[in-house]
Amino acid sequence: MSPKKRKAKLLQIVEYHAEARRLAGYLSANQRRIIEVAIARGKELEPSGLLAGKRA
C-alpha cells in the first residue's frame, strides 16, 4: 500500500472512530472499563457456546 493510500485510510479510520464515539453518547466508568479490557485482551475472553446466548 502506498503511503498516500495508507494515510487516507488512517484518516478515514480516525473519522469513523470519532463519529462512533459521538453517536455512542455518555459511557459510564464501568462501561468504559469493560471496553478497555475487551480491547486489551481480545477475543479469548469472549463467551462461546451456551454462554454466548441463543443464535438468531
Residue pairs with C-beta under 8 A, 6 or more apart in sequence:
1 9
27 35
37 45
38 45
46 52
47 53
